[in-house]
Amino acid sequence: MAVALLDALPLPDCVKLCHRVVDGVCGQQPPRRDDYGCSWTLHQWLELLDSLTSLFREAVGKHLSDETVLAQLCDAGSGRGEAVLAVLRGRREEILRALRDRTHFISSATLQDFDWQLGLALSSDKISSLHTPLLSLSLDVKENGVLHPVDVELNKEELAALITSLEAANKVVLQLK
């Protein structure tokens, strides 16, 4: 498991990162690589996030004991495993609610179709100097048998967050199968 990468952080920052990962699991703002950019490469960062996210979901979803969780964290040194476990204990109910909510959402809403276009945002007073690429995404979501169109415009950062969320949702769906 990539939890050994946590050794690159001081213990308080490790706890903060774990709380931010749980925030992401619960549908809130997940951690940003920019906040920890010096600690890991992009590949390591993604591997660490994936490992921690999976650990929190699996530990809560499968009702793993503290001993089992600590065994999975054996590669983390210097109290990092205990820190991750403390965050898990403190936020177990919140994670459980989020997993239940996501399971309900996944089972009640289905993406039927999508379309996308890429354009540049224009501003009346700064047309020549503003070059912000935007993605226009049109989704057809079927909920309770009714098809609803959903249109969103995303900048680069919002698109990256959406992709991360969709990948996480896909992993949850795969784990439920």
QUIDA-V24281 format. One line per field, one symbol per residue. psi: psi as a letter, one per 30 degrees, with the letter a starting at -180 (. if undefined). burial: 1 if it has 24 or more other C-alpha atoms within 12 Angstrom, else 0. A space follows every 10 residues. Layout:
psi->???
burial->???
This chain:
psi->lgffffffkl eeeeeeeeee eeeeeggajl lkeefgefel leeeeeeeee eeeeeeeeee eghkleeeee efgffklhge eeeeeeeeef geeeeeeeee eeeeeeffkk kellllkklk kkkefheffj ijkkkjkkkj kjkhfkkkkk kkkkaeeeee eeeeeeeeee eeeeff.
burial->0111111110 0001111111 1111111001 1010010000 0000110111 1111111111 1000010011 0110010011 1111101110 1101110110 0100010000 1000000000 0000000000 0000100000 0000000000 0011000000 0001100110 0100000
